[in-house]
Amino acid sequence: MEISGNLNLVGYGLASIGSAIGVGLIFAAYINGVARQPEAQRILQPIALLGFALAEALAILGLVFAFVL
């Protein structure tokens, strides 16, 4: 029995799991903050979206590296 494949994709799988956990934590903190102080929604929403964009950018970067390297 021979195992064939690419270890880069294993690394990408781990990176995507980390990104998914990060996005979950970002939005959990956002929902918690808005639930505690609804008037702070305007301040917290751009911060949450920026955090989401950065976490997803790292996942996309991991995907690029998985195929390039």
C-alpha angles and dihedrals in degrees: 000000000000126000114217128180143086125291090207090074091055088055090050091050090055091047092051092050089052091049092050091051090048093051090049092052092047094053093040089057091046093051091045092051094048091046090054096043115016092182090065093064094102091055098042099044098068090045091052092048091049090051090048091051093050093048092049091046089058090052091050090047089053089052091052092049091048091060098036100048 
